[in-house]
Structures are given as structure tokens and as C-alpha cells.
């Protein structure tokens, strides 16, 4: 082994170390890019509109799960069997759409949408409300 290293070996060693540092930097950037991609995929899952009812989650936007007027028609069809409370109507609507009827969070959000739809139909005299506060029963108006 000579006392003095050959300049070529020194230069090549320096270049090797430089390339290794660059590779380590690229690997850190690649790891960060993969983490960013995973976060974006997770955000897409949260904000994506669910094409069918089976994929509905508690944080799904309930308004996008129904076509225009569909919620009102489902509420009216539930009332054809007799007077129902708002949560009972929401449970019937969830069952008709194929939602998980055991999911209490989803049913609560659906109940708020049902209240909105029922109040709108009450203004158009398609349904009648009996009771006040938390105990409200909805019925169809009597046919003339």
C-alpha cells in the first residue's frame, strides 16, 4: 500500500460519497412524496361521492346520497303505512336506501335531513306534524 493515494482513487472516492449523499436525499424526498400521496388518497376517500348506498359512512355528505326529491318521496312512502316519528322515518329511509341501520351517527345525520324535508313538505301541506319539541309525529293529511 503506497503512502500517497493516487489522485484518481481520491477523486473517485469523493464522487462515490457525493453520489451516496444524493441518493440518500432522493430517498428522503421519495419517502416524503409517498407520505404526501397517502394523505391525498385518504382525503379523496373522505370527500369522494359515494356512488352506491353501501359505501355510506358517518361522515358522508348525506345530501349527495339522494337524487333531487328522492328523500321526500321516501319519507312520503314511509308515512303511507301510518304516523311515524322523525327518527322512525329516518330509519325507514335508511332501510329503503340500504344503509346500515345500526349506525347511530349516520342515522342522526339522516334524521336532520329528514326534518328538513318534512318541514318543507309541511309548508306545501303534503304532511302534518303533531307534537312539539323532541317528540314530533308526522302523518299524511286526510284525503278530501
PyMOL commands that set and color helices and strands:
alter all, ss='L'
color gray80, all
select helices_A, chain A and resi 7-47+53-55+62-65+70-79+86-97+104-123
alter helices_A, ss='H'
color red, helices_A
select strands_A, chain A and resi 84-85+127-130+137-140
alter strands_A, ss='S'
color yellow, strands_A
deselect
rebuild
show_as cartoon
